[in-house]
Amino acid sequence: MSKITVVVPCFNEEDALLIYYWEMEKIMDQMADTEFELLFVDDGSSDNTLEIMKKLNEKDSRCQYLSFSRNFGKEAAIYAGLSNAQGDYVAVMDVDLQDPPELLPGMYRILQEEDYDSVATKRSDRKGEPKIRSFLSEEFYKFINKISGTEIVNGARDYRLMKRNMVDAVLEMSEYNRFSKGIFEWVGFRTKWLEFENVERCAGETKWSVGKLFRYSLEGITGFSVAPLSLASVVGVVFCLLSFLMILFIIVRTAIWGDPVSGWPSLVCIIFMVSGIQLFCTGIVGQYLSKTYLETKHRPIFILRESSEERKRDETGKGNK
């Protein structure tokens, strides 16, 4: 019997957790010939998320959990889940039901019957999402696909089901600054895409503000493209040429008409513009340098505070005593 591990990152999801479990319970009953493991990853929640995970673990042995020492972010939660997944097939799914569980049987059937290593999902629309957020997301995908050698599918979700060989390949990329959408595409493997209409959260509020999405997009851009560094170099060369031409112009003008005092406002504007460009280019280099600095520290991607496996071992040890 094949085993499917479903990795479910959670951060302050006490309102959605039980609803998600009830929906997944229907899917697991429907796929009775398949063994399941629901691996919940508590990303340092400050509400009752962990307590609900523990109760689910007591009620249903298929529910396992990992709990971080603090909030490390969704990317770390996905990596931790993949690292601890025991299944022959591994899925990544959001707990808010924006990733429809009813797609899972079809995804599993595709991997069983067709020559694919992964079945991934993408949204066919952004219905119900704020317009400014939809616009920024669309522009991000257009931009990153122009500057990156790794194509990121527009509307792609983290929701996908993978065979073990692809999961192992993803885990080999143990970089600290992670962008899973890019990593899934970079490792390759044959992937089939399924589209579905956008679904609103079943409960609770989104944890992704515009600011967090912007920082996340920077992770993707700096992680899968060096084009901004090239842009900084090109801008530097262009402005060097412009300054050389301006020097020639000033020399010629002075030789013919003398050196009038007028023109200082335009000079100040030029100085401010060039300084701004220099700072902008320095900022781009700083972004890449900061990523390099964090990678060289070799800090762990996540730190576990407790897990269902440790709890089981502790209870077994007490029972033996």
C-alpha positions as CSV (number, residue, x, y, z in Angstrom):
1,M,0.0,0.0,0.0
2,S,1.4,3.4,-1.0
3,K,1.6,6.1,1.6
4,I,0.9,9.8,1.0
5,T,2.2,12.5,3.4
6,V,0.4,15.8,3.3
7,V,2.6,18.6,4.6
8,V,0.4,21.4,6.1
9,P,2.2,24.6,7.2
10,C,0.3,26.4,9.9
11,F,0.7,29.9,11.6
12,N,-2.0,31.0,13.9
13,E,-4.6,28.8,12.2
14,E,-6.8,27.7,15.2
15,D,-10.0,28.7,13.3
16,A,-9.2,26.8,10.2
17,L,-7.4,23.7,11.5
18,L,-10.4,21.6,12.5
19,I,-12.3,22.5,9.4
20,Y,-9.4,21.4,7.3
21,Y,-9.1,18.1,9.1
22,W,-12.8,17.3,8.6
23,E,-12.5,18.0,4.9
24,M,-9.3,15.8,4.6
25,E,-11.0,13.1,6.6
26,K,-13.6,12.7,3.8
27,I,-10.8,12.5,1.3
28,M,-8.8,9.9,3.3
29,D,-12.0,7.8,3.7
30,Q,-12.6,8.1,-0.1
31,M,-9.0,6.9,-0.7
32,A,-9.3,4.0,1.7
33,D,-6.8,1.9,-0.3
34,T,-4.0,4.5,0.4
35,E,-2.2,5.1,3.7
36,F,-2.1,8.7,4.8
37,E,0.0,10.9,7.1
38,L,-1.1,14.5,7.8
39,L,2.0,16.3,8.9
40,F,1.1,19.7,10.5
41,V,3.9,22.1,10.9
42,D,3.3,24.8,13.6
43,D,5.4,27.8,12.5
44,G,5.7,29.3,16.0
45,S,1.9,30.1,16.4
46,S,0.9,32.3,19.4
47,D,-2.7,31.0,19.5
48,N,-4.1,27.5,20.2
49,T,-2.9,26.0,16.9
50,L,-0.4,23.6,18.6
51,E,-3.0,22.5,21.2
52,I,-5.4,21.6,18.4
53,M,-2.7,19.6,16.6
54,K,-2.0,17.6,19.8
55,K,-5.7,16.8,20.2
56,L,-5.9,15.7,16.6
57,N,-2.8,13.5,17.1
58,E,-4.5,11.9,20.1
59,K,-7.7,11.3,18.2
60,D,-6.2,10.2,14.9
61,S,-2.7,8.6,14.6
62,R,-2.5,9.7,11.0
63,C,-2.1,13.3,12.3
64,Q,1.5,14.1,13.2
65,Y,2.9,17.5,14.0
66,L,6.1,19.5,14.2
67,S,6.4,22.7,16.3
68,F,9.0,25.4,15.8
69,S,10.8,27.3,18.6
70,R,9.6,30.5,16.9
71,N,8.2,31.8,13.6
72,F,10.6,30.8,10.8
73,G,8.2,31.4,7.9
74,K,6.3,29.3,5.5
75,E,9.3,28.3,3.4
76,A,11.0,26.8,6.5
77,A,7.7,25.0,7.4
78,I,7.6,23.5,3.9
79,Y,11.2,22.4,4.1
80,A,10.7,20.9,7.6
81,G,7.6,19.0,6.4
82,L,9.4,17.6,3.4
83,S,12.4,16.6,5.6
84,N,10.2,14.6,8.0
85,A,7.7,13.2,5.5
86,Q,7.6,9.4,5.4
87,G,5.3,8.9,2.4
88,D,6.1,7.5,-1.0
89,Y,4.2,10.5,-2.3
90,V,4.3,13.9,-0.6
91,A,1.9,16.8,-1.0
92,V,2.1,20.4,0.2
93,M,-1.2,22.0,1.1
94,D,-2.5,25.1,2.8
95,V,-4.7,24.7,5.9
96,D,-7.1,27.4,4.9
97,L,-8.7,25.2,2.1
98,Q,-7.6,27.6,-0.6
99,D,-6.0,24.4,-1.9
100,P,-9.0,22.2,-2.6
101,P,-8.5,18.7,-1.0
102,E,-10.9,17.2,-3.5
103,L,-8.2,17.5,-6.2
104,L,-5.9,15.1,-4.3
105,P,-7.5,11.8,-5.5
106,G,-7.2,13.0,-9.2
107,M,-3.6,14.1,-8.6
108,Y,-2.7,10.8,-7.1
109,R,-4.4,8.9,-10.0
110,I,-2.3,10.9,-12.5
111,L,1.0,9.9,-10.8
112,Q,-0.2,6.3,-10.7
113,E,-1.3,6.1,-14.4
114,E,0.7,8.6,-16.3
115,D,4.4,9.4,-16.7
116,Y,4.7,12.3,-14.4
117,D,6.8,13.0,-11.3
118,S,4.6,15.8,-9.9
119,V,1.1,17.2,-10.2
120,A,1.0,20.9,-9.5
121,T,-1.9,23.4,-9.3
122,K,-2.5,26.9,-10.4
123,R,-5.3,29.4,-10.1
124,S,-7.3,30.2,-13.3
125,D,-8.5,33.5,-11.8
126,R,-8.0,35.7,-8.8
127,K,-11.7,36.2,-7.9
128,G,-12.2,37.6,-4.4
129,E,-8.6,38.9,-4.1
130,P,-7.9,42.7,-3.7
131,K,-7.2,44.3,-7.1
132,I,-3.9,45.9,-6.1
133,R,-2.7,42.5,-4.8
134,S,-3.7,40.8,-8.0
135,F,-2.1,43.4,-10.2
136,L,1.2,43.2,-8.2
137,S,1.2,39.4,-8.4
138,E,0.6,39.4,-12.2
139,E,3.4,41.9,-12.7
140,F,5.8,39.9,-10.5
141,Y,5.3,36.8,-12.6
142,K,5.9,38.7,-15.8
143,F,9.0,40.4,-14.4
144,I,10.6,37.3,-12.9
145,N,10.0,35.2,-16.1
146,K,11.8,37.9,-18.2
147,I,14.9,38.0,-16.0
148,S,15.1,34.4,-14.8
149,G,16.2,31.2,-16.6
150,T,13.7,29.3,-14.4
151,E,10.1,29.7,-15.5
152,I,7.7,30.4,-12.7
153,V,4.1,29.5,-13.8
154,N,1.7,32.4,-13.3
155,G,-0.8,31.7,-10.6
156,A,1.2,28.7,-9.3
157,R,0.3,27.4,-5.9
158,D,2.6,25.6,-3.5
159,Y,-0.1,22.9,-3.6
160,R,1.3,19.9,-5.4
161,L,1.8,16.1,-5.1
162,M,5.3,14.7,-5.7
163,K,6.9,11.4,-6.0
164,R,9.7,10.6,-3.6
165,N,12.5,11.1,-6.1
166,M,11.4,14.7,-6.7
167,V,11.1,15.3,-2.9
168,D,14.6,14.1,-2.4
169,A,15.9,16.4,-5.1
170,V,14.2,19.4,-3.5
171,L,15.7,18.5,-0.1
172,E,19.2,18.5,-1.6
173,M,18.7,22.3,-2.1
174,S,19.2,23.1,1.5
175,E,19.8,26.9,1.0
176,Y,18.7,29.2,3.8
177,N,16.9,31.8,1.6
178,R,14.2,29.7,0.0
179,F,11.7,30.3,-2.7
180,S,9.8,27.0,-3.1
181,K,8.0,27.9,-6.3
182,G,11.3,28.5,-8.0
183,I,13.0,25.4,-6.4
184,F,10.2,23.1,-7.6
185,E,10.7,24.3,-11.1
186,W,14.6,24.4,-10.9
187,V,14.9,20.7,-10.0
188,G,13.0,19.8,-13.1
189,F,11.1,16.5,-13.4
190,R,7.9,16.0,-15.4
191,T,5.0,18.1,-14.0
192,K,1.4,18.2,-15.0
193,W,-0.5,21.3,-14.2
194,L,-4.1,21.4,-13.0
195,E,-6.2,24.6,-13.0
196,F,-8.9,25.5,-10.5
197,E,-10.9,28.6,-9.7
198,N,-9.7,30.8,-6.8
199,V,-11.2,29.7,-3.4
200,E,-11.5,32.1,-0.5
201,R,-10.2,31.1,3.0
202,C,-12.6,28.9,5.0
203,A,-11.8,30.7,8.2
204,G,-9.3,33.2,9.8
205,E,-7.4,35.9,8.1
206,T,-4.5,35.8,5.6
207,K,-1.0,36.2,7.0
208,W,0.3,37.6,3.8
209,S,0.3,41.4,3.8
210,V,1.5,43.4,0.7
211,G,4.8,44.0,2.5
212,K,5.4,40.3,3.2
213,L,4.5,39.5,-0.4
214,F,7.0,42.1,-1.6
215,R,9.8,40.7,0.6
216,Y,8.9,37.2,-0.7
217,S,9.1,38.4,-4.3
218,L,12.6,39.7,-3.6
219,E,13.6,36.3,-2.4
220,G,12.4,34.9,-5.7
221,I,14.1,37.5,-7.8
222,T,17.5,37.4,-6.0
223,G,17.3,33.6,-5.6
224,F,16.7,32.8,-9.3
225,S,18.2,35.7,-11.3
226,V,21.4,37.8,-11.4
227,A,19.9,40.2,-13.9
228,P,19.6,43.0,-11.3
229,L,23.4,42.8,-10.8
230,S,23.8,43.1,-14.6
231,L,21.4,46.0,-14.6
232,A,23.5,47.8,-12.0
233,S,26.6,47.3,-14.2
234,V,24.8,48.5,-17.3
235,V,23.5,51.6,-15.6
236,G,27.0,52.4,-14.3
237,V,28.5,52.1,-17.8
238,V,25.7,54.2,-19.4
239,F,26.2,57.0,-16.8
240,C,30.0,56.9,-17.3
241,L,29.4,57.5,-21.0
242,L,27.0,60.2,-20.4
243,S,29.4,62.0,-18.0
244,F,32.2,61.7,-20.6
245,L,29.9,63.3,-23.2
246,M,28.9,66.0,-20.8
247,I,32.6,66.8,-20.0
248,L,33.3,67.2,-23.8
249,F,30.2,69.4,-24.1
250,I,31.3,71.6,-21.2
251,I,34.9,71.9,-22.6
252,V,33.6,72.9,-26.1
253,R,31.0,75.4,-24.7
254,T,33.6,77.0,-22.4
255,A,36.1,77.4,-25.3
256,I,33.5,79.1,-27.5
257,W,31.2,81.1,-25.2
258,G,33.2,81.2,-21.9
259,D,32.1,80.0,-18.5
260,P,28.8,81.5,-17.5
261,V,27.6,81.2,-13.9
262,S,24.0,80.2,-14.9
263,G,23.1,76.5,-14.9
264,W,23.6,75.5,-11.3
265,P,20.0,74.3,-10.7
266,S,20.4,71.8,-13.6
267,L,23.8,70.8,-12.1
268,V,22.2,70.1,-8.7
269,C,19.5,68.0,-10.3
270,I,22.0,66.0,-12.2
271,I,24.1,65.4,-9.1
272,F,21.0,64.2,-7.2
273,M,19.9,61.9,-10.1
274,V,23.4,60.3,-10.4
275,S,23.7,59.9,-6.6
276,G,20.3,58.3,-6.6
277,I,21.3,55.9,-9.3
278,Q,24.5,55.0,-7.4
279,L,22.6,54.3,-4.2
280,F,20.0,52.2,-6.2
281,C,22.8,50.1,-7.7
282,T,24.5,49.8,-4.3
283,G,21.2,48.6,-2.8
284,I,21.0,45.9,-5.5
285,V,24.5,44.7,-4.7
286,G,23.6,44.9,-1.0
287,Q,20.6,42.6,-1.4
288,Y,22.8,39.9,-3.0
289,L,25.6,40.4,-0.5
290,S,23.1,40.1,2.4
291,K,21.9,36.7,1.0
292,T,25.5,35.5,0.6
293,Y,26.2,36.6,4.2
294,L,23.2,34.7,5.6
295,E,24.1,31.6,3.6
296,T,27.7,31.6,4.8
297,K,26.5,31.6,8.4
298,H,25.1,28.0,7.8
299,R,22.3,28.6,10.3
300,P,19.6,25.9,10.5
301,I,16.5,26.6,8.4
302,F,14.3,25.8,11.3
303,I,14.6,24.7,15.0
304,L,12.1,22.2,16.4
305,R,10.7,22.8,19.9
306,E,8.7,19.6,20.0
307,S,7.0,17.0,17.7
308,S,4.5,14.2,17.9
309,E,7.3,11.7,17.3
310,E,9.2,13.0,20.4
311,R,6.0,12.9,22.4
312,K,5.4,9.3,21.4
313,R,9.0,8.3,22.4
314,D,8.6,10.1,25.7
315,E,5.3,8.3,26.5
316,T,6.8,5.0,25.4
317,G,9.8,5.5,27.7
318,K,7.6,6.4,30.6
319,G,5.5,3.3,30.0
320,N,8.5,1.0,29.9
321,K,9.7,2.4,33.2
